[in-house]
Amino acid sequence: MASVTNGKKFLILLCVGVALSIGADAHAVTLEEALSSMRVNHPNIKAAHKQVASARANIDKAAAGFYS
């Protein structure tokens, strides 16, 4: 079997998660709601936000030293 990329794994997990949430709660979850929840709660996305914040802090430190 060919290797599955991270993007494909993510989409498969998203589809399974949406399907499970619909069956478990007996109500429909829109794709927009599922993506919105994933955007806030997914550990990889949280890590990426922290990396961006760290990079911005480093830029601020470098700029402070330059403008001092």
Residue pairs with C-beta under 8 A, 6 or more apart in sequence:
4 12
14 34
14 35
14 38
17 34
17 38
18 29
18 31
18 34
21 29
21 34
22 28
22 29
38 45
39 45
